C-alpha cells in the first residue's frame, strides 16, 4: 500500500507594471516601453533562489523625418541596478543614433553611431553558499563583465540594380507535384 502526496516548499509573490506608449505623426514617431518588478520568494531554508529580486528597464525608440528624404533615428535602453537573490546586476545604459539619406529611388546611405556614450555592457556580482559535502559549505563569488561592442561608427551605401518584380506562377488546381491532389500535395 502506497500513499503519494505533495507539499509546496516555497511561495512567491510578484508585483510589477509594464508601460508602453507609442505615437506616430506625419514626421515623427516614438515608442516608450518600461517594466518594473519586485518578487519575494520564501519557504524551506534549503531551497535555492529564496529572497527578493527587483529592478527596472526601459527603452525609447524615435524617428524624425526631415526634408529631402532624410531620417534621424534613436534607440536608447536603460536598466536600473537589479537585485537578484544571489547578488546584483549593475545598471546598463546604451544609445544608438542613425542618419539615413535617400539620394534617389535607387541609392541611399546610412550613418550609424552605436553606443554613443560608450557605456553599453553587462556586469553582475553574485555570492552564494554552495554545499559540496554533507554539511560543508563554501562561499562562491562571481564577478563578470561583458561587452558586445565598443562605440562603433558605420557608413552603409545601398544601390538597387534594376527594379524588383515579383514573378507570378499560376498552376491549375490539383496539378502540382502531387498529381492527383490527394495525400500530401507538394504544389508550390
N, C-alpha and C positions, 0 to 999 in steps of 0.2 A: 504494500500500500504506500503511495507516494503523494504528497501534497506540495504543490508549487504555488508560490505567492511572490509578490513583488513589493518593493518599497522604494520610494524616492529618496536618493541620497543627498540631493541638493535642490534648492529652489532658487529662482531668479526673478527679478523684477526689472523691466527695461522701460525707460521713458525716453522720449525724444520728439523731435519735429523735423520736418523737411519743408523747405521753402523753395518754390520755383516761380519765377516771373519771367515772362517773355513778351517782347513788343516788337512790332515790325511796322515801320513807317516807309514812306517813299524812298528816303535817302539814308535811313538809319535803322539798324536792328540791334537788339540786345537780348541776352538771356542771362539771368542770375539764378544760381542753384546753390543751396546750402543744406547741411544736415548736421544736427546736434543730437547726441545721445548720452545716456547715463544708464549703466546697467550694474546691478548689485546681485552677486551670487553667494549664497550661504548654504551650509549644510554640514555633513560629516567632515571632520578635520583632515582626513587622509585623501580627500579628493583634490585633484589639480584644478586650477582655474577659479578658486574661490576668491572673492574680493570685489572691488569696484573698478569698472572701466568707464571712461568718459572722454569726450572730445568733440571737436567741430571741424568741418571742412567746408569750403565754399569755392565757387567757380564763377567767373564772369567772362562772357564772350560777347564781343561787339563788332559791328561792321558799319563803316561810314562810306557812302558812295559820294565821290567828288565829281567835278565837271570833267569832261573829255574822257569818259570811260576809265576812271581811276577809282580804286578802293583802298581803304586802310582798315585792317582788321587787328583785333587784340584778343588774346586769350590770357586769362590770369587765374591762378589757383592758389589758395591759401588754406593751411590747416593749423589749428591751434596745437599746443603741446597736448598729446594724448596720453592718458594714463591707462595702462593695461595691468592685469593682475600681477604680472611679474616685473614690471618696470615702467618706462616711459618712452614715448616716441617724440622726438624733438619737432618743433614747428617746421613747416615746409612752405616755401613761397616760390612762385615762378610766374614770369610774364613773358609772352611772345608777342612781337609786332610784325605785321606783314603789310607790304605795299604792293599793289598789283596795277599794272597799266596795260590796257588793250590798245595797241597801236593801230591795228586794223583787224578785220574779222579773221585773218589768218595768223597774225603774230601778236603775242603778248609777252610780257616779262613780269617776274615777281622777285621782290627783295624781302627776305625774311630774317629777322633777328630773333633767335631762340634764346631764352633765358636772359633777358635784357640786363638784369642786375647781378647775374652770375650767382644766384642764391639757390638754385634748384639742387635738390639732393635729399637723401633719406637717412636718418640717424636714429638708432634705437639702443637703449641701455636696459638690460634685464639682470635680475639676480633672483635665484630661487634655490630652495633646498632640494637636493636630489638624493634619494635613498639608493645607495649602491651595495649595501649588505644589510642584513637584518638589524634594524635599529641603529644603523650607522649612516649618517647623512653628511653630505658635503655641500658647500655653497657654490653654485655655478653662476659666474658672472659673464655677461656677454655685452660687448660694445661693438656696434657695427655701423659703418657709414657706406653709403652707396650713391654714386652719381652716374647717370646715363651719359650725359654730355656736359661739357662746359659751355659757356656762351658761344654761339655759332652764328655766323653771318653767311647766308647763301643767296646766290643770284641764279634764277632759273629763266631760261628762254624757251618759249613754245611756239613752234611754227607748224601749221596744218597744211599738208600737201594734198591738193585736190579737195573734193567735198565728199563727205561720208554719206552714202545712201544705203539704206537697209535693203538687202535683197529679199525679194518675196518669192517664196516657193509655195506652189499650190499643188496639193495632192488630192486626188479624189478620195472620198470616204472609203475606208477599208482597203486601200490599195497600197499600203506601206509595205514594210519588210515582212509583216506578219501574213500577208497574202489574203487569207480568208477573214481576217479580222477577229478571229476567235483567240482565246487564251491570252497570251502576253503579246499584244500588238506593239511592235517596235517602230511604228511610224514616227517620223520627226517632221 
